[in-house]
Amino acid sequence: MPIFARCRIATAPLALIAATPALAEPAATTPDGPAPLAAAGTAAQALGPKERGNQVPTSPVSESYPADAVGDGVTAGGYNQSRWVEDWTRYRDPKKRDDLIDRLKFIPIGGRDDVYLTLSGELRFRVNETTNPNLREAQAQRQDITRIVGGADLHLGQHIRLFGELAHGGLAGENLGTIGAQFRNDLVVQQSFVDVTGTVAHADLGVRYGRQTFADGPNLMVVPRDNNTIFTVYNGTRAWARAKQVRVDLFDFYTTRLGVGGTGDDISDKGRRFSGISGGIVLPKTLFGGSKLYFDPFFWRLRNDAAVWGRTTTREERFFYGLHALGDAGPVNIDWTVNYQGGNYNGRPISALLLLFAQNYRLGKDRSAPRIGFHADYASGGGGFTGGTLRNALAPFGNNIYYSYQLYATPTNLIAVAPTFTFNPLKKVRLSAEYQLSWRDTVRDAVYRANGTAFAGTQNFGARKIADTARVQAVWTISPRVSVTGRYEHLMAGPALTDAGYRSSDFLAGWVSLRF
């Protein structure tokens, strides 16, 4: 059998716009995960229960690794946060196209069924209101945010694909402070890549080069971050091999340094390199009387030439040795991660631990039945403001809304416990709620925000309690293409914050997302 007897490649004309590939910035699209609120945080992306939707594997199901566990995020209602994951080949049959938008999902070229173009797009209109921004007593902040994305996915036979995506981020409002390029940006080549896939000895092989999203790991550690207007994307190469029961992915990326002057100033940041290997094993379905579980080991390396801990900015090389277990066992859903972090920071050794345990229980047989659960997380801390071993854990590019919609917490020097509850008060409305209690692992180090910076002065006081955080989110899925999301959070600052002059805060957000 030829090496590329069965292959798929996708590229889009937009991919050719940029002369060189570049990069961009919880998170966002994990709707039905074990931590309902964090999952709901991405629910503007995932518009229904977790499912394979319209995905059609390129090789027989009996030979392919399960599509919902290959590390490409969640597909729901046919849609995925990374639009290149979607497969709309069912619209090859004109009888299945119900409207004009359906026709845009499969545009045959040259009279061949295996050469076709898929167009995609998104409009998101969002408003955020935050009292005491930055947890300081101050005028409330209002953010009026617009996201506009257009993409094209060109399949050139079964072996080659080109994909390109342009994005615009608009931001206006009051008391905005410093505005990052990932929130306000006139035009960005958000993704631009080519991939080649094939089959050898019943294993699906592939390689992708260019600017791309990446989500092959625990949601709290690696996601495109839908909360931002412009996604986190990477420049480089990803390669994979996937059989029926096992898989392996290798990647070598640079992050993107975004400019704000158009499509020509977004460059690969050579000072920030992320590479590694992620694996996957399908566990026997007979476990626990019937299950759908996966076990994913991973080994990653993150080099940051401008890492900041305390008052020092210098090079850090951090290694991540991890095990990730996820999936369903009857009514129980789990997402567990054990991660040890080593390496060095300015000649100092790194020894940190990240333990993430989220689980819930479905109260009924239907997939939309209510779920109760909790997440319990530990991120070691210490050494950021003292010498010796650096014990502060971190998540490379994780779901930064998981602990706070306001981005006021991150898995560094953190202990968090939160009961969770998710249910459908109406057929198309999903409501999630949680109450999170947070403490510092060590009082000799600071409290840290989602962007990794410390709340200044918190390292000088001895209280352990950070905050209590009450959160609720509602997602109304009008159709797979249209959703409305509302989100509220009340952060009650504890003495670890108030002793240093920080205050409690309220956060209210709402948005409508239109996609095709």
Buried (B, 14 or more C-beta within 10 A) or exposed (E): EEEBEBBBBBBBEBBEBBEEBBBBBBBBBBBBBBBBBBBBBBBBBBBBBBBBBBBEBBBEEEBBBBBBBBBBBBBBBBBBBBBBBBBBBBBBEEEEBEEEEBEBBBBBEEEEEBBBBBBBBBBBBBEBBBBBBBBEEBEBBBBBBBBBBBBBBBBBBBBBBBBBBBBBBBBEBEEBEEBBBBBBBEBBBBBBBBBBBBBBEEBBBBBBBBBBBBBBBBBBBBBBBBBBBBBBBBBBBBBBBBBBEEBBBBBBBBBBBBBBEEBBEBBBBEBBBBBBBBBBBBBEEEEEEEBBBBBBBBEBBBBBBEBBBBEEEBBBBBBBEBBBBBBBBEEBBBBBBBBBBEBBBEEBEBBBBBBBBBBBBBEEEEEBBBBBBBBEBBBBBBBBBBEEEBBBBBBBBBBBBBBBBBBBBBBBBBBBBBBBBBBBEEEBBBBBBBBBBBBBBBBBBBBBBBEBEBBEBBBEBEBBBBBBBBBBBBBBBBEBBBBBBBBBBBBEBBBBBBBBBBBBBBBBBBBBBBBB
